[in-house]
Amino acid sequence: DKLSTNLILAKNKFEIENSVNNQSLNIQFEPVFLEILNLIFDYELENSNTKNSNFPGIDGIDLKNKKMVQITSTFSFEKIESTINQILKNNFYNDFEELYFIFLKGKKKLNRDSIDKIEKLINGKFKFNVKENCIDPIDIYRLLTTSPDFEKAIKSNKLLENVLFGFNNNSNDRFDYIGLSF
């Protein structure tokens, strides 16, 4: 299906472009993945870079639902730890109750020792569960395709296509795809 194809295409593009230190695609996709989380969870995430306040280490915020989101290509204990340290240093836990990560190139498993260190570092100041709050393209696909509201999957796919292919999905006079075969 188009959704899985576009998610895997985006994931592969992150891997290839990041391998030569090109992060421009990551920046283009930040608002897309924030909007996809809004669709999935009925949040009101906004790009924290467009807010007047500075939110180091945080890419998306939802003031109403008190959520923070970090969008990154890098899955590592050090990346998670660094983000949590930024939250603690800036006292973001006073305004936000939960942290999510979106790992653009996929996630891996953390060992028990790393999970324990994360839990000790957070010390109950905000919610972050490595298993539930770390999301990658596979999780996004699963959450969208198991939702009873299939319109969320369609809207998410259009968001992905806008960045991947530059489609104007608001236009009614274009073809989805044109294929030629001889």
VMD Tcl script that draws the C-alpha trace (Angstrom):
set ca {
  {0.00 0.00 0.00}
  {1.01 3.62 -0.47}
  {1.37 4.36 3.23}
  {3.90 1.60 3.93}
  {5.75 2.43 0.71}
  {6.01 6.10 1.62}
  {7.08 5.41 5.20}
  {9.83 3.01 4.08}
  {10.88 5.42 1.33}
  {11.19 8.24 3.87}
  {13.10 5.97 6.28}
  {15.53 4.94 3.53}
  {15.98 8.55 2.40}
  {16.87 9.54 5.99}
  {19.50 6.79 6.10}
  {21.06 7.73 2.77}
  {20.99 11.50 3.20}
  {22.12 11.39 6.83}
  {25.08 9.21 5.79}
  {26.58 12.28 4.11}
  {25.54 14.55 6.99}
  {22.59 16.03 5.09}
  {19.89 16.77 7.68}
  {17.63 18.89 5.44}
  {15.08 16.10 4.96}
  {14.81 15.69 8.74}
  {13.88 19.36 9.05}
  {11.31 19.11 6.25}
  {9.68 16.12 7.92}
  {9.50 17.50 11.49}
  {6.13 19.23 10.99}
  {4.84 16.22 9.03}
  {5.52 13.76 11.82}
  {4.13 16.16 14.42}
  {0.93 16.37 12.40}
  {0.83 12.57 12.03}
  {1.07 12.24 15.83}
  {-1.75 14.77 16.10}
  {-3.86 12.57 13.85}
  {-3.00 9.34 15.67}
  {-3.38 10.58 19.26}
  {-5.67 13.61 18.80}
  {-2.92 15.90 20.09}
  {-2.29 19.54 19.27}
  {1.46 19.40 18.71}
  {3.18 22.44 17.27}
  {6.72 22.90 16.07}
  {8.52 24.32 19.10}
  {10.92 26.19 16.81}
  {8.06 28.44 15.71}
  {7.09 29.38 19.27}
  {8.42 32.53 20.91}
  {10.07 30.53 23.67}
  {13.14 28.41 23.13}
  {12.82 24.68 23.73}
  {16.29 23.16 23.42}
  {16.15 19.43 22.77}
  {12.41 19.48 21.98}
  {10.97 19.71 18.46}
  {7.25 19.59 19.21}
  {5.06 20.72 22.08}
  {1.39 20.37 22.92}
  {0.48 22.90 25.59}
  {-3.08 21.60 26.02}
  {-2.18 17.91 26.43}
  {1.22 18.66 28.03}
  {3.30 16.59 25.57}
  {6.88 17.02 24.32}
  {8.31 15.39 21.20}
  {11.89 14.95 20.04}
  {12.28 13.98 16.36}
  {15.64 12.48 15.50}
  {17.41 10.08 13.20}
  {19.71 8.87 15.96}
  {18.59 6.06 18.22}
  {20.97 5.77 21.14}
  {20.96 5.86 24.90}
  {23.13 8.99 24.67}
  {20.55 10.81 22.50}
  {17.72 9.93 24.87}
  {19.82 10.89 27.89}
  {20.84 14.21 26.31}
  {17.22 15.13 25.56}
  {16.11 14.22 29.08}
  {18.96 16.30 30.53}
  {17.79 19.30 28.46}
  {14.24 18.84 29.79}
  {15.49 18.65 33.36}
  {17.94 21.56 32.97}
  {15.20 23.81 31.54}
  {12.48 22.57 33.92}
  {10.16 21.68 31.01}
  {8.59 19.05 33.26}
  {6.83 21.90 35.06}
  {4.71 22.54 31.94}
  {4.74 19.14 30.24}
  {3.87 15.69 31.55}
  {5.06 13.29 28.86}
  {7.92 12.87 26.38}
  {7.83 11.08 23.02}
  {10.63 10.34 20.59}
  {10.16 9.77 16.88}
  {13.14 7.87 15.48}
  {13.11 8.54 11.75}
  {15.50 5.72 10.82}
  {13.96 3.19 13.18}
  {14.50 2.23 16.77}
  {16.47 -0.45 18.55}
  {16.16 -2.10 21.91}
  {17.83 -0.65 24.97}
  {19.27 -2.95 27.58}
  {17.81 -3.07 31.08}
  {20.72 -1.10 32.53}
  {20.10 1.80 30.12}
  {16.36 1.77 30.85}
  {17.08 1.85 34.59}
  {19.43 4.82 34.11}
  {16.74 6.68 32.15}
  {14.11 6.01 34.83}
  {16.50 7.12 37.57}
  {17.37 10.28 35.65}
  {13.70 11.21 35.13}
  {12.88 10.34 38.75}
  {9.12 10.57 38.17}
  {9.22 14.20 36.98}
  {7.44 13.30 33.71}
  {6.23 10.20 31.89}
  {8.55 8.43 29.49}
  {8.33 4.71 28.82}
  {10.94 3.46 26.34}
  {8.56 0.80 24.99}
  {5.51 3.08 24.59}
  {7.01 6.51 23.94}
  {9.65 5.64 21.34}
  {8.00 5.64 17.92}
  {9.41 4.80 14.50}
  {7.93 4.42 11.00}
  {6.83 0.85 11.73}
  {4.91 1.99 14.82}
  {3.31 4.80 12.84}
  {2.18 2.32 10.18}
  {0.78 -0.05 12.83}
  {-1.04 2.72 14.69}
  {-2.58 4.14 11.52}
  {-3.61 0.86 9.90}
  {-5.16 -0.54 13.08}
  {-7.13 2.64 13.77}
  {-10.86 2.37 13.10}
  {-10.61 5.84 11.49}
  {-8.98 5.03 8.14}
  {-9.15 8.71 7.20}
  {-6.17 9.26 9.53}
  {-4.06 6.93 7.38}
  {-5.15 8.70 4.20}
  {-4.35 12.15 5.64}
  {-0.98 10.93 6.96}
  {-0.08 9.46 3.59}
  {-0.90 12.76 1.87}
  {1.36 14.59 4.32}
  {4.20 12.18 3.52}
  {3.64 12.52 -0.23}
  {3.71 16.31 -0.02}
  {7.32 16.19 1.17}
  {8.48 13.11 -0.73}
  {7.03 14.05 -4.11}
  {5.98 17.68 -3.81}
  {2.36 16.82 -4.52}
  {-0.32 19.42 -4.00}
  {-2.85 17.12 -2.35}
  {-5.45 19.86 -2.16}
  {-5.78 19.90 -5.91}
  {-8.55 17.81 -7.45}
  {-7.22 17.91 -11.00}
  {-4.03 15.87 -10.70}
  {-3.29 12.19 -11.12}
  {-2.01 10.31 -8.07}
  {0.63 8.59 -10.16}
  {1.34 8.25 -13.84}
  {2.91 5.02 -14.99}
  {3.98 4.03 -18.45}
  {4.72 0.57 -19.68}
  {5.65 -0.68 -23.10}
}
mol new
graphics top color blue
foreach p $ca { graphics top sphere $p radius 0.5 }
foreach p [lrange $ca 0 end-1] q [lrange $ca 1 end] { graphics top cylinder $p $q radius 0.2 }
display resetview
